């Protein structure tokens, strides 16, 4: 019985460490998004998204499908660095759903001369080829 308890305890520690590692990678991805956005680099910002026609972005205008369409949507809404302003994120919750999926909820803030904006987001992230990618983004 002691051996079983010991094995369960070890597995729990290993799982906890793996979740912390994955959460750290996801938080780094959000830092990468912030940095590229704040440089005015929408193409760099979009590298954190799944480059696939099944990427789903949900915003105030409805659903946009696909990486290329989402990129075009961002470029249309934010045509220059001044319009893009300075982005920051506040992570409210992260939840590991499985070895492949993570769910993130947070708040986004955009400071800009044309007027500040803010809202909330939830992201479904998937580990693809060893990297976490956003496969669904609902931002309001």
N, C-alpha and C positions, 0 to 999 in steps of 0.2 A: 504494500500500500504506500509506503514511503517513496519507493521508486516511481510509482505512478504520479504521486503528488509532485515530486521533483521534476519529472518530465513535463507535466502540465505547466508548472511554474516557468520552466525554461522556454517552452513554446510561447507562453504569454509575453515574456520579456522580448523574445525575438520578434513577435508580431508587433509589439508596441514600438520597438526600435524601427521596424520597417515602415510603420505608419508615420512616425516622426520624420524619417528620411523623405518619404513621398510628400508629406506636407511641406517640408522645407523646399523641395524642388518646385512645388506649385507656388509657394510664396515667391520664390526666385523668378518664376515665370511672370508673375504679376509685377515684380520690380522691373523686369525686362520690358514689359508692356509700357509701364510708366516712363521709363527712360527713353524708349524709342518715340513714344508719342510726344514727349516734351522736347525732343529734338526736331519735331515736325516730320518724322519719318513714318508715314502710314504703312508703307511696304514692310518696314521692320516690325512695326506693331502687329501686323497680320501674320508674321511668322509663328506666332504662338497658337494660331488657329489651324485646324485640320485642313489641309489643302485637298478638298474633296467636294464633289457636287452635293453631298449629303450634309455638309455643314449647315446648321440651322442657326440663324440670328433672328431674334424677336425683339422688335423695338416699337416705338409709338406708331409707326406706319404699318405694322404687321410683320409677317414672316418673310425673311429673305433666305433663299436656299442657295448654297454653294459658296465656295471660297471666293471665286472671282466676283460674283455678284455682291458679296459682302464688302469686298475691297472697293468696288465701284460705289457702293452706298456710302462708305466712309469718305471717299474722295469727294463725292458730290456734297455731302453735308459739311465737310471740313476742307475747303479747297486750299487753304494756306495755313502757315504756322500761327498767324495771329488769331484766326478763327479757331484753331485747335486749342490754343491756350495752354495751361499747365494742368495736367491730370494728376490726381492722387486717388488711391484706393484705401478703404478701410475694410479689412476682412472681418466679417461678423461670425462666420462659422465655416469650418471645413469638416467634411464627413467622408471617410473612406467607405465606399459601397462594396468594393471587392478589390482583388489584386489589380484589376484593369480600370476601375472607375472611381472617380472622386467627385464630390458635389461641393461647390463653394457658393456661399452667400455673402454679399458685402454691399458696400456703398461706394459710389464713385463721385468725385467732385472735380469740377472743371473751373478753374479761375481764368478769366479772360476779360479784356477791355470791353468787349461787346456785351458783357453781363455774365455773371457766374451761373453755372448750371450744376445740378446734382441729381442723383437718383440712386436706385438700387439695382443690383444685378444678381443673377444666379447663373452659375456655369456648370455644365456637365463636362468633365474632363476624362479623357481616355489615354491610357499608355499605349502609344503606337510606335513600334520599332524602337522601344526603349526610352521614348520621350513622352512627357505629358503634353497633350494637345487639347485645346478647347474644341469640343464637337457640337456643343449647343450653348448659346449665349442668349439669355433673356435680360435685356437692360431696359429700365424705364426711368 
